[in-house]
Amino acid sequence: MNIILLGPPGAGKGTQASRLVAEKGMVQLSTGDMLRAARSSGTEMGRRVAEVMDRGELVTDEIVIGLIREQLDKGGKGFIFDGFPRTLPQADALGRLLEESGMALDAVIELQVDDEALVGRIVKRAEDSLAAGQPVRRDDTPEVFAERLREYYKKTAPLLGYYYAKGNLKAVDGMAPMDQVATQIAAALPS
Protein backbone atom coordinates (compact mmCIF):
# COMPACT_ATOMS: atom_id res chain seq x y z
CA MET A 1 0.00 0.00 0.00
CA ASN A 2 1.31 3.46 -0.92
CA ILE A 3 -0.19 6.54 0.69
CA ILE A 4 0.38 10.27 0.90
CA LEU A 5 -0.14 12.25 4.10
CA LEU A 6 -1.09 15.84 3.25
CA GLY A 7 -1.46 18.82 5.52
CA PRO A 8 0.36 21.97 6.50
CA PRO A 9 3.63 21.91 8.44
CA GLY A 10 3.09 20.75 12.02
CA ALA A 11 -0.16 18.92 11.22
CA GLY A 12 1.15 15.63 12.61
CA LYS A 13 2.08 13.88 9.37
CA GLY A 14 5.37 12.60 10.76
CA THR A 15 3.76 11.36 13.97
CA GLN A 16 1.06 9.47 12.11
CA ALA A 17 3.54 8.11 9.56
CA SER A 18 5.65 6.69 12.39
CA ARG A 19 2.60 4.90 13.75
CA LEU A 20 1.86 3.39 10.34
CA VAL A 21 5.46 2.24 10.02
CA ALA A 22 5.22 0.46 13.39
CA GLU A 23 1.78 -1.05 12.68
CA LYS A 24 2.08 -1.99 9.01
CA GLY A 25 5.82 -2.23 8.32
CA MET A 26 5.62 0.45 5.64
CA VAL A 27 8.55 2.73 4.75
CA GLN A 28 8.17 6.38 5.69
CA LEU A 29 9.56 8.69 3.05
CA SER A 30 9.83 11.98 4.84
CA THR A 31 11.34 14.50 2.49
CA GLY A 32 11.89 16.75 5.49
CA ASP A 33 14.05 14.09 7.15
CA MET A 34 15.85 13.34 3.89
CA LEU A 35 16.51 17.04 3.34
CA ARG A 36 17.72 17.56 6.92
CA ALA A 37 20.11 14.61 6.44
CA ALA A 38 21.38 16.13 3.19
CA ARG A 39 21.74 19.50 4.93
CA SER A 40 23.95 18.05 7.67
CA SER A 41 26.02 15.99 5.22
CA GLY A 42 28.46 18.81 4.52
CA THR A 43 28.18 18.27 0.77
CA GLU A 44 27.60 20.99 -1.80
CA MET A 45 24.04 19.69 -2.22
CA GLY A 46 23.63 19.85 1.55
CA ARG A 47 24.74 23.49 1.62
CA ARG A 48 22.27 24.34 -1.16
CA VAL A 49 19.49 22.60 0.74
CA ALA A 50 20.43 24.45 3.96
CA GLU A 51 20.28 27.86 2.30
CA VAL A 52 16.81 27.19 0.89
CA MET A 53 15.46 25.68 4.13
CA ASP A 54 16.81 28.53 6.27
CA ARG A 55 14.78 30.96 4.17
CA GLY A 56 11.65 28.84 4.70
CA GLU A 57 11.41 28.09 0.98
CA LEU A 58 10.91 24.77 -0.80
CA VAL A 59 13.86 22.98 -2.43
CA THR A 60 13.79 22.32 -6.16
CA ASP A 61 11.72 19.50 -7.60
CA GLU A 62 14.85 18.00 -9.14
CA ILE A 63 16.44 17.51 -5.70
CA VAL A 64 13.32 16.12 -4.04
CA ILE A 65 12.38 13.80 -6.90
CA GLY A 66 15.92 12.44 -7.00
CA LEU A 67 15.77 11.64 -3.28
CA ILE A 68 12.38 9.91 -3.69
CA ARG A 69 13.56 7.88 -6.70
CA GLU A 70 16.51 6.56 -4.68
CA GLN A 71 14.15 5.38 -1.94
CA LEU A 72 11.65 3.74 -4.30
CA ASP A 73 14.48 1.83 -5.95
CA LYS A 74 15.30 0.27 -2.55
CA GLY A 75 11.81 -1.26 -2.36
CA GLY A 76 9.66 -2.02 0.68
CA LYS A 77 6.23 -3.20 1.89
CA GLY A 78 4.66 0.07 0.85
CA PHE A 79 5.49 3.73 1.19
CA ILE A 80 4.13 6.61 3.21
CA PHE A 81 4.91 9.88 1.45
CA ASP A 82 5.28 12.50 4.18
CA GLY A 83 5.95 15.96 2.81
CA PHE A 84 5.92 14.87 -0.83
CA PRO A 85 4.48 15.80 -3.21
CA ARG A 86 4.32 19.49 -2.35
CA THR A 87 3.43 20.82 -5.79
CA LEU A 88 1.36 19.78 -8.78
CA PRO A 89 4.46 19.03 -10.89
CA GLN A 90 5.75 16.82 -8.05
CA ALA A 91 2.38 15.01 -7.94
CA ASP A 92 2.70 14.30 -11.65
CA ALA A 93 6.32 13.17 -11.15
CA LEU A 94 5.28 10.86 -8.30
CA GLY A 95 2.60 9.32 -10.49
CA ARG A 96 5.22 8.63 -13.16
CA LEU A 97 7.73 7.27 -10.63
CA LEU A 98 5.16 4.89 -9.14
CA GLU A 99 4.07 3.74 -12.58
CA GLU A 100 7.68 3.15 -13.67
CA SER A 101 8.16 1.10 -10.50
CA GLY A 102 5.00 -0.94 -11.09
CA MET A 103 3.29 0.65 -8.10
CA ALA A 104 0.10 2.63 -7.53
CA LEU A 105 -1.10 5.26 -5.11
CA ASP A 106 -3.74 3.77 -2.78
CA ALA A 107 -4.84 6.78 -0.71
CA VAL A 108 -4.18 10.44 0.03
CA ILE A 109 -4.97 11.40 3.62
CA GLU A 110 -5.50 15.08 4.40
CA LEU A 111 -4.89 16.06 8.01
CA GLN A 112 -7.21 19.04 8.48
CA VAL A 113 -5.92 21.43 11.14
CA ASP A 114 -6.30 24.98 12.47
CA ASP A 115 -3.44 27.35 11.55
CA GLU A 116 -3.33 29.09 14.95
CA ALA A 117 -3.09 25.74 16.72
CA LEU A 118 -0.21 24.81 14.42
CA VAL A 119 1.84 27.78 15.61
CA GLY A 120 1.31 26.55 19.18
CA ARG A 121 2.44 23.04 18.18
CA ILE A 122 5.62 24.39 16.59
CA VAL A 123 6.47 26.53 19.62
CA LYS A 124 5.85 23.51 21.89
CA ARG A 125 8.03 21.28 19.68
CA ALA A 126 10.87 23.80 20.01
CA GLU A 127 10.36 24.02 23.80
CA ASP A 128 10.30 20.22 24.12
CA SER A 129 13.53 19.93 22.11
CA LEU A 130 15.25 22.46 24.36
CA ALA A 131 13.97 20.74 27.52
CA ALA A 132 15.32 17.41 26.24
CA GLY A 133 18.71 18.98 25.53
CA GLN A 134 18.24 18.55 21.79
CA PRO A 135 18.84 21.22 19.17
CA VAL A 136 15.82 23.16 17.94
CA ARG A 137 15.10 22.81 14.24
CA ARG A 138 15.98 26.02 12.45
CA ASP A 139 12.55 26.04 10.82
CA ASP A 140 10.78 25.88 14.22
CA THR A 141 10.51 29.62 14.73
CA PRO A 142 7.26 31.56 14.34
CA GLU A 143 8.74 33.67 11.51
CA VAL A 144 10.03 30.76 9.43
CA PHE A 145 6.89 28.76 10.22
CA ALA A 146 4.67 31.60 8.94
CA GLU A 147 6.63 31.52 5.67
CA ARG A 148 6.26 27.72 5.49
CA LEU A 149 2.47 28.08 5.92
CA ARG A 150 2.31 30.67 3.12
CA GLU A 151 4.30 28.33 0.87
CA TYR A 152 1.99 25.44 1.77
CA TYR A 153 -1.18 27.32 0.86
CA LYS A 154 0.33 28.72 -2.33
CA LYS A 155 1.96 25.54 -3.67
CA THR A 156 0.70 22.46 -1.81
CA ALA A 157 -2.97 23.11 -1.04
CA PRO A 158 -3.86 22.79 -4.78
CA LEU A 159 -3.03 19.07 -4.41
CA LEU A 160 -6.25 18.63 -2.45
CA GLY A 161 -8.33 19.28 -5.58
CA TYR A 162 -5.91 17.27 -7.73
CA TYR A 163 -6.27 14.13 -5.61
CA TYR A 164 -9.97 14.68 -4.95
CA ALA A 165 -10.56 14.64 -8.71
CA LYS A 166 -8.67 11.33 -8.92
CA GLY A 167 -10.83 9.86 -6.15
CA ASN A 168 -7.86 9.34 -3.79
CA LEU A 169 -8.49 12.05 -1.17
CA LYS A 170 -9.77 11.24 2.32
CA ALA A 171 -9.97 13.93 5.02
CA VAL A 172 -9.41 13.35 8.74
CA ASP A 173 -9.63 15.71 11.72
CA GLY A 174 -5.98 16.43 12.48
CA MET A 175 -6.96 18.40 15.59
CA ALA A 176 -8.32 15.30 17.34
CA PRO A 177 -6.13 13.47 19.87
CA MET A 178 -3.34 11.43 18.24
CA ASP A 179 -5.03 8.06 18.83
CA GLN A 180 -8.27 9.30 17.27
CA VAL A 181 -6.39 10.66 14.25
CA ALA A 182 -4.72 7.25 13.85
CA THR A 183 -8.13 5.53 14.03
CA GLN A 184 -9.53 7.88 11.37
CA ILE A 185 -6.55 7.22 9.11
CA ALA A 186 -6.90 3.45 9.52
CA ALA A 187 -10.59 3.71 8.57
CA ALA A 188 -9.71 5.76 5.47
CA LEU A 189 -7.17 3.25 4.15
CA PRO A 190 -8.16 0.49 1.73
CA SER A 191 -8.45 -2.92 3.39
LINUR-V870258 format. One record per pair of residues at least 4 apart in sequence whose C-alpha atoms are under 8 Angstrom apart, sorted by the first residue. I is the first residue (numbers start at 0). J is the second residue. D is the distance in whole Angstrom. If there is no record, write none. Layout:
BEGIN
i;j;d
I;J;D
I;J;D
END
This chain:
BEGIN
i;j;d
0;25;8
0;76;7
0;77;5
0;78;7
0;103;8
0;104;7
0;105;6
1;77;5
1;78;5
1;79;6
1;80;8
1;102;8
1;103;7
1;104;5
1;105;5
1;106;7
2;78;6
2;79;5
2;80;6
2;104;6
2;105;6
2;106;5
2;107;6
2;108;7
3;79;6
3;80;5
3;81;6
3;83;7
3;104;8
3;106;6
3;107;5
3;108;6
4;12;6
4;16;8
4;79;7
4;80;6
4;81;5
4;82;7
4;107;6
4;108;5
4;109;6
4;110;7
5;12;7
5;81;7
5;82;7
5;107;7
5;108;6
5;109;5
5;110;6
6;10;6
6;12;7
6;109;6
6;110;5
6;111;6
6;112;8
6;156;8
7;112;8
7;148;6
7;151;6
7;152;8
8;117;8
8;144;8
8;147;7
8;148;7
8;151;8
9;117;6
9;118;8
9;120;7
9;121;6
10;110;6
10;111;8
10;112;6
10;117;7
10;173;6
11;15;6
11;110;8
11;173;7
12;16;6
12;81;6
12;82;8
12;110;7
13;17;6
13;29;7
13;81;7
14;18;7
15;19;6
15;177;8
15;180;8
15;181;6
16;20;6
16;27;6
16;79;7
16;81;7
17;21;6
17;27;7
18;22;6
18;181;8
19;23;6
19;24;7
19;25;7
20;24;5
20;25;5
20;26;6
20;27;7
21;25;8
24;76;7
24;77;8
25;75;7
25;76;5
25;77;5
25;78;6
25;79;7
26;75;6
26;76;7
26;77;6
26;78;5
26;79;6
27;78;6
27;79;5
27;80;6
27;81;7
28;33;8
28;67;7
28;70;8
28;78;7
28;79;6
28;80;5
28;81;6
29;33;6
29;80;6
29;81;5
29;82;6
29;83;7
30;34;6
30;63;7
30;66;8
30;67;8
30;80;8
30;81;7
30;82;6
30;83;6
31;35;6
31;81;8
31;82;7
32;36;6
33;37;6
33;66;7
34;38;6
34;45;8
34;48;7
35;39;6
35;49;8
36;40;6
36;45;8
37;41;8
37;42;8
37;44;7
37;45;5
37;48;7
38;42;8
38;44;8
38;45;4
38;46;6
38;47;8
38;48;6
38;49;5
39;45;6
40;45;6
41;45;6
41;46;7
42;46;6
43;47;6
44;48;6
45;49;6
46;50;6
47;51;6
48;52;6
48;58;6
49;53;6
50;54;7
51;55;7
51;56;5
51;57;7
51;58;6
52;56;6
52;57;7
52;58;7
52;138;7
53;137;7
53;138;7
53;143;8
54;143;7
55;138;7
55;143;5
55;144;7
55;146;6
55;147;6
56;146;8
56;147;7
56;150;7
57;150;8
58;62;7
58;63;7
59;63;7
60;64;6
60;88;8
60;89;7
61;65;6
62;66;6
63;67;6
64;68;6
64;89;7
64;92;7
64;93;8
65;69;6
66;70;7
67;71;6
68;72;6
68;96;7
69;73;7
70;74;7
71;75;8
71;100;8
72;100;8
80;84;8
83;89;7
83;90;8
84;89;5
84;90;5
84;93;7
84;155;8
85;89;6
85;90;7
85;151;8
85;154;7
85;155;5
85;158;8
86;90;6
86;154;5
86;155;5
86;157;8
86;158;7
87;91;6
87;154;8
87;155;7
87;157;7
87;158;6
87;161;8
88;92;6
89;93;6
90;94;6
90;158;8
91;95;6
92;96;6
93;97;6
94;98;6
94;103;8
94;104;8
95;99;6
96;100;6
97;101;6
97;102;5
97;103;6
97;104;7
98;102;6
98;103;7
105;167;7
105;188;8
105;189;7
106;167;5
106;168;6
106;169;7
106;187;8
106;188;6
106;189;8
107;162;7
107;167;5
107;168;5
107;169;6
108;168;6
108;169;5
108;170;6
108;171;7
108;184;7
108;187;8
109;159;8
109;168;7
109;169;6
109;170;5
109;171;6
110;170;6
110;171;5
110;172;6
110;173;5
111;170;7
111;171;6
111;172;5
111;173;5
111;174;7
112;116;8
112;117;7
112;172;7
112;173;5
112;174;5
113;117;6
113;174;7
114;118;7
115;119;7
116;120;6
117;121;6
118;122;6
118;141;7
118;144;7
119;123;6
120;124;6
121;125;6
121;139;6
121;140;7
121;141;8
121;144;8
122;126;6
122;139;7
122;140;7
122;141;7
123;127;6
124;128;6
124;139;8
125;129;6
125;135;5
125;136;7
125;139;6
125;140;8
126;130;6
127;131;6
128;132;6
128;133;5
128;134;6
128;135;6
129;133;6
129;134;6
129;135;6
135;139;7
138;143;6
138;144;6
139;143;7
139;144;6
140;144;6
141;145;6
142;146;7
143;147;6
144;148;6
145;149;6
146;150;6
147;151;6
148;152;6
149;153;6
150;154;6
150;155;7
151;155;5
151;156;6
152;156;5
152;157;8
153;157;8
155;159;8
157;161;7
158;162;6
159;163;6
159;168;7
160;164;6
161;165;7
162;166;6
162;167;5
162;168;5
163;167;6
163;168;5
169;187;6
171;180;7
171;183;6
171;184;7
172;180;7
172;183;8
173;180;6
174;180;8
175;179;6
175;180;6
176;180;6
177;181;6
178;182;6
179;183;6
180;184;6
181;185;6
182;186;6
183;187;6
184;188;6
END
